[in-house]
Amino acid sequence: MNKFAKARDKHLLKGIKEANIDYAIDAIKFGTKRELIVENLILTVRKETEENANLLLDDLYKANGGEFKYENRWGCFLGIIVLLLGSAGAFDILYTLKHGGKLSLKEFILTPAAIIIGLYFIILAVRQKHKED
């Protein structure tokens, strides 16, 4: 809660209800999409203006370290899994070649493809180009 204290105090002075600020902080920590948070703050139950909701979220996202901080989780996770599968395939290819076995064409094609796709997903996730729907 410490990192949100400055933004919390600023918006309490502007007249935003403390319950609405707490909701926004919890939603940001949980990784809820911005549009959904704004929509929930504007509802007749919460009664905030769209301008106040957007200003509040801008400050809270700055305090949290960025708007899309948690939205590339699956891209990185998927990249690591595919890369591990490709690495296992590469180990199997090396083991088979070392001991004089025969390789299948599928294994010979899928292993480098898995390594390339895994690296691609990880790079996209790091560059924050992969977003969840």
N, C-alpha and C positions, 0 to 999 in steps of 0.2 A: 504494500500500500504506500510505501515511502515515495516511490517514484511518481505516483499520481497526486501527491499532496498539493503541489504548487498549482496544478491545473484544477484540482478540486476546489481549492480556496478561491481561485480566480472566478470560477463559474458560480460558486455559491454567492459571491458578491453581486454577480449579474442577475441573480434571482432564479437560477435553475434549482429545482428541488433536489435535495440530497438523495432521495430514493432514485431519481432519474440518473444522477451521476453514478451511484452505486451500480445500477443496472448496466450502464454503458461500460463501466470498468470491468464488471464480470463478463459481459459479452465479448469484450476485446480480449480478455485473458483466455476465454474459451475458444476464440478464433472465429466468431460469427462474422459474416459478411457485413460490410459497411452499410449497404443499402437496406439490409434487414434491420440493423440497429436504428438507422434514421427513421425508417418506417414505424418501428415500435415506439420511438420517442415522440413521433408526431401524432400518434393515435389519440383519440378523445380521452382515454384514461390518463395518459401521461401529460397531455396538453402542452407540449413544447412547440415552439415555432421551428420551421425547417432551418432557418438561419442559425438559431441558437444551437440546434442539434448538430449541425455541420461544424460550427466553431468549437463546440465541446469535443466532438470526435477528432478534429484536427489536433487539438492540444493533447488529448489522451493518446492518440497514435504516436505523436512526437515523443511523449513520455515513455511509451512502450517500446520504442525503437524502430518504428516504421509500420506502415499500414498493412503490409503483406508479410509480416514476420512469420506467421505460422501457415501460410497458404501454399507452401511448396513441399509439405511433408511427404505426400505420396509420390511425388516425382523423384525425390531423392531415395526414398525407401525402395521404390520399384527399380531404380537404377542400380542400387546396391545388390538387390536380389538377382537381377539379370546378369550383372557383372560377376557375381559369385558362381552362377551357373556356367557362364562362359569360362571362368577360371578352372572350374572342375572339369569341363570338357577339354580344356587345353592340357591339364594334367593327365587326363586319360589318353589324349593323343600322344603326348610325350612318352608315357609309360608303354603304350602299344608299340610305338616306333622303336623304343629302346630294346624291347624284348622280342622283336620280330613278328609281331602280329599284323593282322590286316585291318585297315580302317574302312569304315563305311563312308560312302559319299555324303550321306546326311550329316554325320558327325563332323566331317571335314568342312562342310559349308556352314552348319549351324553354330559351331564354336566361335569362329571369328565374328560372325554376325551378332551373336549374343554379347561378346565383349564390346563391339562397336556400339550397339544399341544401349548397353548399360552405361558406357561412358557418355553417350549422348544425353541420356536422361539425367545423369548426375550434373553434367555441365549446364543443362537447361535449368535444373533446380537451383544450382549455385548462382546463376545469372538471373534468377527469378523470372524466367520466361514460362515455366510450367506452372499453371494455376489450376486449382481444383474447380470443378463446375459447381 
